[in-house]
C-alpha cells in the first residue's frame, strides 16, 4: 500500500518550489546547457514553455491520477481477497479486540460507492481545470497569476477526495485483515492498528495543508482585486497622486500598503505553517512506527491540533474581515461563494467529527473508532464531489475580474 500522504506532500512541495522559481527568477532565461551536452543534441536554452504554468498542472493531476489508480487497485485487491467483503474470508489478527472486529453491513454499503465518487471527483476537477487553463494558453506565469491561483484552488476537491478515499481503504484493510506491502511485516494487532491509524490521519493532514494553501491563495486574490479596484477608482476620478501611491510609487504609501497586507495575511500564513508542521509530524511518526513497531512515542498531536484551531480561526477571521469590510470593492469578484467553496471542507469535517463523537458517546462500544473513521471518510468522498460542482459555479473561468486584473498587483496590498 502506497503511503499517499508522503507522496502528496513531497509532490506539492516540489510544485511550490518550481512555481516560485519560474515566477520570481530569470532561471529559465539564463540557464544554458554545458557545451558538451549541446554537442550531443541538447538545446542551448531551456524550452520557453517552462515559463508557462500548464506543465505543472499536468504534473499535479498526473500525481493525483496515479494515487487514484493505486487506490482503485488496492480496492480490487481487498474485494478479491475477501470475496467481495465476505466476513468468513476476513483475516483479522487473533489478538484484535472483539469490538473492533465488528464490520456492520450498513457501513460497507455506505462506503461501497466511494470508488465511483472518487473517480467522478477527479474527472470533474480535470475538466474544470482544463477549461481554466485554456483561457491562459500561451501566457507566462507572471502574466496570469490570478488565473494560476484560481486553478490551484479548484484542485482542492481532487486532493481531498484522493486522501479521503485512501482513508476508506485504510479502514477496510483493518476490518478485513488484508495486508499490503507497507504493513505486512507488522505482526501484532496493536502495531498494525497504530501504523494504519497514523497513516490515516497523515492523509488528512496532508489534505489540510493543501486546503490551508488554497485559503492563502484566495486571500491573495481578494487583496489583489481590492487594490486593482481602488486604483481604477483613483484613475477614474483623475487623482493621479492617489493612483501613484496605490501603485507603490510613493514610499510612505507603499510601506503602509505592505504593512496592511502583512497584517491581513498573518493569520492565513500561520494556518499554512501549522498545517505543514502537522502533516510533516504525522508523516514522520508513521514512517517511524512502521520501521520500529514502537507505539509508545509521545503524542504531540493534541498540541498541534490546538495550534491549528487557533491559526485556522485567525485565518478565517482575517479573510472574512476583508470580505465584509471591503465588500463594495469585491462585488465583481463574488467573494462569498469562493470563500465557502474553499473553506467549507473544514466546516464539514469539524461538524462531522463532532457529530460522530457525540454518537459514539451514546452508542458506547457499538460504534468503534474504526467505524467512525470509515463512515467519516466515506461521507467526505461523496461531499467533495458536490463541492466540486459548487466550484464550477464559484470559480467561473469567464468572470471579468480574471481578464482585467493587473498582474503587477503582487507589489501591494
C-alpha positions as CSV (number, residue, x, y, z in Angstrom):
1,X,0.0,0.0,0.0
2,X,1.4,3.4,-1.0
3,X,1.8,5.9,1.8
4,X,-0.1,8.6,-0.1
5,X,0.4,11.4,2.4
6,X,4.2,11.3,1.8
7,X,3.8,11.3,-2.0
8,X,1.3,14.1,-2.0
9,X,3.2,16.3,0.5
10,X,6.6,15.9,-1.3
11,X,5.0,16.4,-4.7
12,X,3.2,19.6,-3.5
13,X,6.4,21.0,-2.0
14,X,8.3,20.3,-5.3
15,X,5.5,22.0,-7.2
16,X,5.6,25.1,-4.9
17,X,9.4,25.4,-5.2
18,X,9.3,25.1,-9.0
19,X,6.4,27.6,-9.2
20,X,8.5,30.1,-7.1
21,X,11.5,29.6,-9.4
22,X,9.6,30.3,-12.7
23,X,7.7,33.2,-11.1
24,X,10.4,35.1,-9.2
25,X,13.7,34.4,-11.1
26,X,15.2,34.5,-14.5
27,X,16.5,31.0,-14.2
28,X,14.8,29.7,-17.4
29,X,16.0,32.6,-19.5
30,X,19.6,32.5,-18.1
31,X,20.2,28.8,-17.9
32,X,22.4,27.2,-20.6
33,X,23.3,23.6,-21.0
34,X,27.1,22.8,-20.9
35,X,28.8,22.8,-24.3
36,X,29.5,19.0,-24.2
37,X,25.8,18.4,-23.8
38,X,24.9,20.8,-26.6
39,X,27.3,18.8,-28.8
40,X,25.3,15.7,-28.1
41,X,22.0,17.2,-29.2
42,X,20.8,19.2,-26.2
43,X,19.4,22.7,-26.9
44,X,21.3,25.7,-25.7
45,X,18.5,27.0,-23.6
46,X,15.6,25.5,-21.6
47,X,12.3,25.5,-23.6
48,X,10.3,28.6,-23.2
49,X,7.1,26.7,-22.4
50,X,8.6,26.0,-18.9
51,X,7.7,29.6,-18.1
52,X,4.1,28.8,-18.6
53,X,2.1,27.1,-15.8
54,X,0.4,24.4,-17.8
55,X,3.1,21.8,-17.3
56,X,2.8,21.7,-13.5
57,X,-1.0,21.5,-13.7
58,X,-0.4,18.3,-15.7
59,X,2.1,17.1,-13.2
60,X,-0.2,17.8,-10.3
61,X,-3.1,15.9,-11.9
62,X,-0.7,13.1,-13.0
63,X,0.3,12.6,-9.4
64,X,-3.3,12.6,-8.2
65,X,-4.3,10.2,-11.1
66,X,-1.5,7.8,-10.0
67,X,-2.7,7.9,-6.4
68,X,-6.3,7.3,-7.5
69,X,-5.2,4.4,-9.7
70,X,-3.2,2.9,-6.8
71,X,-6.3,3.2,-4.5
72,X,-8.5,1.6,-7.1
73,X,-6.0,-1.3,-7.4
74,X,-5.9,-1.7,-3.7
75,X,-9.7,-1.7,-3.6
76,X,-9.8,-4.5,-6.1
77,X,-7.2,-6.4,-4.1
78,X,-9.3,-6.2,-1.0
79,X,-12.5,-7.1,-2.7
80,X,-11.0,-10.2,-4.5
81,X,-9.1,-11.2,-1.3
82,X,-12.3,-11.2,0.8
83,X,-14.7,-12.5,-1.9
84,X,-16.3,-9.1,-2.0
85,X,-16.4,-8.4,1.7
86,X,-17.5,-11.9,2.9
87,X,-16.9,-11.9,6.7
88,X,-15.9,-15.5,6.5
89,X,-12.9,-14.5,4.4
90,X,-11.6,-11.8,6.8
91,X,-8.1,-12.5,8.2
92,X,-8.1,-10.3,11.4
93,X,-5.3,-10.9,13.9
94,X,-6.4,-13.1,16.8
95,X,-5.4,-10.6,19.4
96,X,-7.7,-7.9,18.0
97,X,-10.4,-6.8,20.5
98,X,-13.9,-8.1,19.8
99,X,-15.4,-4.6,19.4
100,X,-13.0,-3.8,16.6
101,X,-13.9,-6.9,14.7
102,X,-17.5,-5.8,14.0
103,X,-18.0,-4.6,10.5
104,X,-21.7,-3.8,10.0
105,X,-23.3,-4.4,6.6
106,X,-24.8,-0.9,6.5
107,X,-21.3,0.6,6.9
108,X,-20.0,-1.4,4.0
109,X,-23.0,-0.3,1.9
110,X,-22.3,3.4,2.7
111,X,-18.6,3.0,1.7
112,X,-19.1,0.7,-1.3
113,X,-19.7,3.5,-3.8
114,X,-16.7,5.7,-2.7
115,X,-14.5,4.5,-5.7
116,X,-17.1,5.8,-8.2
117,X,-17.4,9.1,-6.3
118,X,-13.6,9.5,-6.2
119,X,-13.3,8.8,-10.0
120,X,-16.1,11.4,-10.6
121,X,-14.4,14.0,-8.4
122,X,-11.1,13.6,-10.2
123,X,-12.7,13.8,-13.7
124,X,-14.7,16.9,-12.8
125,X,-11.6,18.6,-11.4
126,X,-9.6,17.8,-14.5
127,X,-12.3,19.1,-16.8
128,X,-12.8,22.3,-14.8
129,X,-9.0,22.9,-14.7
130,X,-8.7,22.3,-18.4
131,X,-11.4,24.9,-19.1
132,X,-9.5,27.5,-17.0
133,X,-6.1,26.5,-18.4
134,X,-7.4,27.0,-21.9
135,X,-8.0,30.7,-21.1
136,X,-4.3,31.3,-20.3
137,X,-2.9,29.2,-23.1
138,X,0.5,30.6,-24.3
139,X,0.8,33.0,-21.4
140,X,3.8,33.1,-19.0
141,X,3.1,32.5,-15.3
142,X,3.9,36.2,-14.5
143,X,1.2,37.3,-16.9
144,X,-1.6,35.2,-15.4
145,X,-1.1,34.9,-11.7
146,X,-4.7,35.4,-10.8
147,X,-5.8,32.6,-13.1
148,X,-3.0,30.4,-11.9
149,X,-4.1,30.8,-8.3
150,X,-7.6,30.1,-9.2
151,X,-6.6,26.8,-10.9
152,X,-4.6,25.7,-7.8
153,X,-7.7,26.4,-5.6
154,X,-10.1,24.4,-7.8
155,X,-7.7,21.4,-7.5
156,X,-8.7,21.2,-3.8
157,X,-11.6,18.7,-4.1
158,X,-9.4,16.3,-6.1
159,X,-6.7,16.4,-3.5
160,X,-9.2,16.0,-0.6
161,X,-11.1,13.3,-2.5
162,X,-7.9,11.3,-3.1
163,X,-6.9,11.4,0.6
164,X,-10.4,10.6,1.9
165,X,-10.7,7.6,-0.5
166,X,-7.4,6.4,0.8
167,X,-8.8,6.7,4.3
168,X,-11.7,4.4,3.3
169,X,-9.1,1.8,2.1
170,X,-7.1,2.1,5.3
171,X,-10.1,1.2,7.4
172,X,-11.2,-1.6,5.0
173,X,-7.7,-3.1,5.4
174,X,-8.1,-3.1,9.2
175,X,-11.6,-4.5,9.2
176,X,-10.7,-7.3,6.8
177,X,-7.1,-8.0,7.9
178,X,-5.9,-7.5,4.3
179,X,-2.2,-6.7,4.4
180,X,-0.2,-4.7,1.9
181,X,3.5,-4.3,1.3
182,X,3.9,-1.5,3.8
183,X,2.3,-3.2,6.8
184,X,2.6,-6.9,6.2
185,X,5.7,-7.1,8.4
186,X,3.7,-5.8,11.4
187,X,2.8,-8.9,13.3
188,X,0.7,-7.7,16.2
189,X,-2.7,-6.0,16.1
190,X,-1.6,-3.0,18.2
191,X,1.4,-2.3,15.9
192,X,-0.6,-2.6,12.7
193,X,-3.5,-0.6,14.0
194,X,-1.2,2.1,15.3
195,X,0.5,2.4,11.9
196,X,-2.7,2.4,9.9
197,X,-4.4,4.9,12.1
198,X,-1.3,7.2,11.9
199,X,-1.3,6.8,8.1
200,X,-5.0,7.6,8.1
201,X,-4.5,10.8,10.0
202,X,-1.4,11.7,7.9
203,X,-3.6,11.6,4.8
204,X,-6.0,14.2,6.2
205,X,-3.1,16.3,7.5
206,X,-1.6,16.5,4.0
207,X,-5.1,17.4,2.6
208,X,-5.5,20.1,5.3
209,X,-2.1,21.5,4.3
210,X,-3.3,21.9,0.7
211,X,-6.6,23.4,1.9
212,X,-4.7,26.0,4.0
213,X,-2.6,26.9,1.0
214,X,-5.8,27.2,-1.1
215,X,-7.2,29.6,1.6
216,X,-3.9,31.6,1.3
217,X,-4.3,31.9,-2.4
218,X,-7.9,33.0,-2.0
219,X,-6.8,35.7,0.4
220,X,-4.2,36.9,-2.0
221,X,-6.8,37.1,-4.8
222,X,-9.0,39.2,-2.6
223,X,-6.3,41.7,-1.8
224,X,-5.2,41.8,-5.4
225,X,-8.7,42.6,-6.6
226,X,-9.2,45.2,-3.9
227,X,-6.1,47.0,-4.9
228,X,-7.0,46.9,-8.6
229,X,-10.5,48.3,-7.9
230,X,-9.1,51.0,-5.7
231,X,-6.5,52.0,-8.3
232,X,-9.2,52.0,-11.0
233,X,-11.4,54.3,-8.9
234,X,-8.5,56.7,-8.3
235,X,-7.7,56.9,-12.0
236,X,-11.3,57.3,-12.9
237,X,-11.6,60.4,-10.7
238,X,-8.3,61.8,-12.2
239,X,-6.5,61.6,-8.9
240,X,-3.1,60.7,-10.3
241,X,-1.4,61.2,-6.9
242,X,-3.6,58.6,-5.2
243,X,-3.1,56.2,-8.1
244,X,0.7,56.6,-7.8
245,X,0.5,55.9,-4.1
246,X,-1.5,52.8,-4.7
247,X,0.9,51.6,-7.4
248,X,3.7,51.8,-4.9
249,X,5.5,54.8,-6.4
250,X,5.1,56.7,-3.1
251,X,7.5,55.3,-0.4
252,X,5.3,56.1,2.6
253,X,2.1,54.8,1.0
254,X,3.8,51.8,-0.4
255,X,5.2,50.9,3.1
256,X,1.7,51.4,4.6
257,X,0.2,49.2,1.9
258,X,2.7,46.4,2.6
259,X,2.0,46.7,6.3
260,X,-1.7,46.3,5.9
261,X,-1.2,43.4,3.6
262,X,1.2,41.7,6.0
263,X,-1.2,42.1,8.9
264,X,-4.1,40.7,6.8
265,X,-2.0,37.6,5.7
266,X,-0.5,36.8,9.2
267,X,-3.4,34.6,10.3
268,X,-3.6,32.8,6.9
269,X,0.2,32.1,6.8
270,X,0.2,30.9,10.4
271,X,-2.5,28.4,9.4
272,X,-0.4,27.2,6.4
273,X,2.7,26.8,8.6
274,X,0.8,24.9,11.4
275,X,-0.8,22.6,8.8
276,X,2.6,21.9,7.3
277,X,4.1,21.1,10.7
278,X,1.2,18.8,11.5
279,X,1.4,17.0,8.2
280,X,5.2,16.6,8.4
281,X,5.0,15.4,12.1
282,X,2.3,12.8,11.2
283,X,4.2,11.6,8.2
284,X,7.5,11.2,10.2
285,X,5.6,9.5,13.0
286,X,4.0,7.0,10.6
287,X,7.4,6.2,9.0
288,X,9.0,5.7,12.4
289,X,6.2,3.4,13.7
290,X,6.3,1.4,10.5
291,X,10.1,0.9,10.8
292,X,10.3,0.2,14.5
293,X,6.9,-1.0,15.6
294,X,7.3,1.4,18.6
295,X,3.8,2.6,19.6
296,X,4.9,4.4,22.7
297,X,6.1,7.6,21.1
298,X,4.9,10.8,22.9
299,X,1.9,12.2,21.3
300,X,2.3,15.8,20.1
301,X,-0.9,15.8,18.1
302,X,-3.2,17.5,20.7
303,X,-0.8,20.5,20.8
304,X,-0.7,20.7,17.0
305,X,-4.5,20.4,16.8
306,X,-4.9,23.2,19.3
307,X,-2.4,25.4,17.4
308,X,-4.3,24.5,14.2
309,X,-7.6,25.6,15.8
310,X,-6.2,28.9,16.8
311,X,-4.5,29.5,13.5
312,X,-7.5,28.5,11.4
313,X,-9.7,30.7,13.4
314,X,-7.4,33.7,12.8
315,X,-7.1,32.9,9.1
316,X,-10.9,32.7,8.7
317,X,-11.4,35.9,10.7
318,X,-8.9,37.8,8.6
319,X,-10.4,36.7,5.3
320,X,-13.9,37.3,6.5
321,X,-12.9,40.8,7.7
322,X,-11.5,41.7,4.2
323,X,-14.6,40.2,2.6
324,X,-17.1,42.1,4.8
325,X,-15.3,45.5,5.2
326,X,-14.3,45.8,1.5
327,X,-17.5,44.2,0.1
328,X,-18.1,47.1,-2.3
329,X,-14.7,46.7,-3.9
330,X,-15.2,42.9,-4.3
331,X,-18.6,42.8,-6.0
332,X,-17.3,41.7,-9.3
333,X,-15.1,39.1,-7.6
334,X,-18.1,37.4,-5.8
335,X,-16.1,36.5,-2.7
336,X,-18.8,34.7,-0.7
337,X,-19.2,31.6,-2.9
338,X,-15.4,31.5,-3.5
339,X,-14.7,31.7,0.2
340,X,-17.2,29.0,1.1
341,X,-16.0,26.7,-1.7
342,X,-12.5,26.9,-0.2
343,X,-13.4,26.7,3.5
344,X,-16.5,24.5,3.5
345,X,-14.4,21.3,3.8
346,X,-13.0,22.4,7.1
347,X,-16.5,23.2,8.4
348,X,-18.0,19.9,7.2
349,X,-15.1,17.9,8.6
350,X,-15.4,19.6,12.0
351,X,-19.2,19.1,12.2
352,X,-19.0,15.5,11.1
353,X,-16.2,14.7,13.6
354,X,-18.2,16.4,16.4
355,X,-21.4,14.5,15.4
356,X,-19.7,11.2,15.2
357,X,-18.0,11.8,18.6
358,X,-21.4,12.5,20.1
359,X,-22.9,9.4,18.5
360,X,-20.0,7.3,19.7
361,X,-20.5,8.6,23.3
362,X,-24.2,7.5,23.4
363,X,-23.7,4.3,21.4
364,X,-20.6,3.3,23.5
365,X,-18.7,0.3,22.3
366,X,-21.2,-0.5,19.5
367,X,-19.6,2.4,17.4
368,X,-15.9,2.0,17.5
369,X,-13.2,4.4,16.4
370,X,-12.6,2.4,13.2
371,X,-16.3,2.5,12.3
372,X,-16.3,6.3,12.9
373,X,-13.3,6.8,10.6
374,X,-14.8,4.7,7.8
375,X,-18.1,6.5,8.0
376,X,-16.4,9.9,8.1
377,X,-14.1,9.1,5.1
378,X,-17.0,7.7,3.1
379,X,-19.1,10.8,3.6
380,X,-16.2,13.1,2.7
381,X,-15.8,11.2,-0.6
382,X,-19.3,12.0,-1.5
383,X,-19.3,15.5,-0.2
384,X,-16.2,16.6,-2.2
385,X,-18.0,15.6,-5.4
386,X,-20.8,18.1,-4.6
387,X,-18.2,20.7,-3.6
388,X,-16.6,20.2,-6.9
389,X,-19.8,21.1,-8.7
390,X,-20.1,24.1,-6.4
391,X,-16.5,25.1,-7.5
392,X,-17.8,25.3,-11.1
393,X,-20.3,27.9,-10.1
394,X,-18.0,29.8,-7.7
395,X,-14.9,29.9,-10.0
396,X,-16.3,30.7,-13.4
397,X,-13.4,31.0,-16.0
398,X,-15.0,33.9,-17.8
399,X,-15.5,36.3,-14.9
400,X,-14.5,39.8,-15.9
401,X,-12.0,40.3,-13.0
402,X,-9.8,37.4,-14.4
403,X,-9.4,39.4,-17.6
404,X,-8.8,42.8,-16.1
405,X,-6.7,42.1,-13.0
406,X,-3.3,43.7,-13.1
407,X,-0.5,41.2,-12.8
408,X,1.6,43.7,-11.0
409,X,-0.8,43.8,-8.1
410,X,1.7,41.5,-6.3
411,X,3.5,44.6,-5.2
412,X,0.8,45.9,-3.0
413,X,-2.0,45.2,-0.6
